Amino acid sequence: MNMDYLFFAGCFSFLAAALHIGVILGGPSWYRLFGAGEAMAQMAERGSPKPAIITFCIAVVLVVWGGYAWSGAGILPGMPLLKLALVGITTVYLARGLGGLIAPFISDHPHIVQNSTRFWLWSSAVCLVIGVCHLIGTVSAWATL
């Protein structure tokens, strides 16, 4: 069934959220391992709360997005503005995925170069997979949402 795509999209978002929490708990070495940038790792080493706050906020957004995907799949009750949210979430995942595959090769902006090329390629590929799952699932379930 095509709503399975929304189930898996939600699972991927929840897994990504859990990995973000893992990075916070893992500390500076995990920020480096996952390619978040040396600046984030150094701030974490100095005890700055900024990397943890940023990473936690990303995790919260991912949990909400997972909830919307599962709501669209019928696992959770209907959430507010479900169709609009699923379209927005799908758009963000696909734009991040496509943009992240291109940006490190055409931009020298500090927000781009602070992260490794490995980070951009892997995280963008993951975003594309999740975005495609959202897209197929949302289009397939549209009439029932």
N, C-alpha and C positions, 0 to 999 in steps of 0.2 A: 504494500500500500504506500502511496506517495506521501502520506502524512508521516511515515517513518523518517523521511528526510528531516522534518521538523524535530522529531524525537532526537535524532542523531545530532542535529545542529545544537539543540539544547545541551546534550551530553558534552559536546565539544566546548561549548561556552562554560559549562560548569567545571570541566577539566582545566580549561585555561585559567579560570578563577582560582582553582585549587593550586595550580602551579605558581600563580602570582603570590598567593599566601606563602607557599613554600619558599619563594625567593626572599620574602621578608624574613622568614624564620631562618633561612640558610645564611643570610647576611651577605657581606661583601663578596665572598667567593661565588655565591650564587648569582649575584648581579653580574659578575664577570662571566660566569659560565653561560648564562642565558643572553649575553651580549647587550646588556642594558646600558653599557657605556662606563668608561673609567670614572667619569665624574660622579655618577650615581654610586659606584662602588666606594670611591674615596669619601663621599659624604657619609655613607653608611659606616665606614671605618672610623670616622670622626665622631660618630654618635648622633649625627644630624637626623631628626625625624623626617625630613623632607622625602627621602627615597621611600620610606615605609608608607608615608601618607599618600604619595602619588601612586604607588603600587597597590595599596589597599583600595583606593578610589577606583582604579581600573578593575580590580577584583569585584567590587560591588556592582559596577556597571555590567560586568560579564555575568554575574549571578542574575541580575534583572533580565538581561537579554536571554539567558537560558530559560528563565521563567516564562518569558513571552513565547519562546519557541515551543515549550511544553504546553503552554496554553493553546497555541495554534494546533498542536498535535492532539489536543483533547485530554491530555494527562492532568493538567491543572484547570481550574475553573476559568471561564472567560475573563480576560484582563481588559482594563479600559483601553479604548482606542487600538484594539488588537491589530486590525488591518494596517492602520497607519504606522504603528510601531514596527510591525514585521517588515513593511516596506522600508522604513528608515534604517532598521538594523541591517537588513540585507544590503542596502545601499552603502552603509558605512563599512561593512565587512568587505564588500567587493571593491570599493574605492581604496580602502587601506591596502588590500591585497595587491591590486594593480599598481597603485601609486608607490607602494613600498618596493616593488620589483624594479621600478624605474628610477626613483629618486636618488638612491646612492650612486648611480652612474652619471647623473646629469646635474647634481646639485652639490655645492660646497657650503650650504647653509649650516650653521652650527648645530641646529636641531637634528640635522640629518647625519652629519659626520661624527656626532658624539656617540653614535651607536655603530657597531661593527657591520661590515657588509654581510657577514654571516647572520647577524641578528635580522637585518632587513630581508634577506632571502628566505630564511626559515619562517620567520613570523608572518611574512607576506604570503608564503605558500599556505600556511595554516589558515590565515584569514580568507584566502580564496576558496579553500575547501569548505570552510564553514559558510561562507557567503553563497557558494553554489548550492549547498544543502538547504540554506534558507530560501534561496530563489526557487528551487524545484518544489520544495515543500509548500511555500507560500502560494505559488501559482497553482499547484495541484489542489490545495485545500481552500482556495479563495471563496468558492461558492458556499462553503460550510462555515466559514469564519464569522 
